[in-house]
Structures are given as structure tokens and as C-alpha cells.
Amino acid sequence: MKYFFKLNVVSIIYAFMVFVPIELMVNVYRISRLTNWTINTVNILTSVTIIVEIIAGTILLYFLIRKWLDGRKANFWTVILWVPYFVLLVYVFASLFPVTYGGDYPNPVTGLLAIGGLAVYPFYILILNFVGMASDDQRTRTA
């Protein structure tokens, strides 16, 4: 039962890691309107936030996979398990913060970028799981 809980926590973190950049990209106009910053400033801060989150999230997930998930093949369920959590996060965010101003709708290109990112994301999860499992194999061989 502890492993199931840990697997779901890792999946929630995976979902949160893709949720934050997509919401930041989609809500550029809203952030600009609410903070009175220029769109260029919001885009720069969004880009920096996304880069920092990718680096920090990858390091965090690498260590969580090594420590919590014990190199089991069941780790690969995270490739699928992040999707319901991502949908839940998007639904809750859209329910709590609906678009009330027509100028806040994102450009159509933002949707294409989101679709491309969501299509590539499972491969990122697979690579991270493979690297985490390979480091476990090296650790057990040397011990």
C-alpha cells in the first residue's frame, strides 16, 4: 500500500510539472492584465519559471524515483497515471478561475504548443524512469 501511495504522489508531481507551464502559457494575457506588466515581461518571467521548474522538477523526480520507487517495473505506470491528475488540476483551475474577460483567451498557437508538449511528455517520463532504474542497477551492483 505504501508503494501505491508513493507511485501516485510521483504521478501527481508529474502532472503538476506539466500543469504549471501550460497554465502560465495559456494565461499570459490574464497575468498581464491583473499585474499591469507588459506582455513581454510576463513572457520572460514565464520562460524563466518554466526553465527553473523543469530543472528543479527533474532533479526532484530523479531522486524520488531512486529513493521511493525501488526500481520496480510498476514505475512505468506513471506514464499513464499522471493524465487523470493533470485533467483534475485543469478542471479545478478552470472552475476556480473562469475566464470572465474576453481578452484573456489565449492565441490558437498556444493550444498547438500545449498539444505538442503533452504529446512529448510521456517520453520524458519514460526517459526519467529508465535513468532512475539504471542508477538503481548500478547502486545494487557496487554494493
Sequence and secondary structure as in RCSB ss.txt:
>XXXX:A:sequence
MKYFFKLNVVSIIYAFMVFVPIELMVNVYRISRLTNWTINTVNILTSVTIIVEIIAGTILLYFLIRKWLDGRKAN
FWTVILWVPYFVLLVYVFASLFPVTYGGDYPNPVTGLLAIGGLAVYPFYILILNFVGMASDDQRTRTA
>XXXX:A:secstr
 HHHHHHHHHHHHHHHHHHHHHHHHHTHHHHHHHHT  HHHHHHHHHHHHHHHHHHHHHHHHHHHHHHSTT GGG
GGHHHHHHHHHHHHHHHHHHHS   SGGGS  HHHHHHHHHHHHHHHHHHHHHHHHHHHHHHHHHHH 
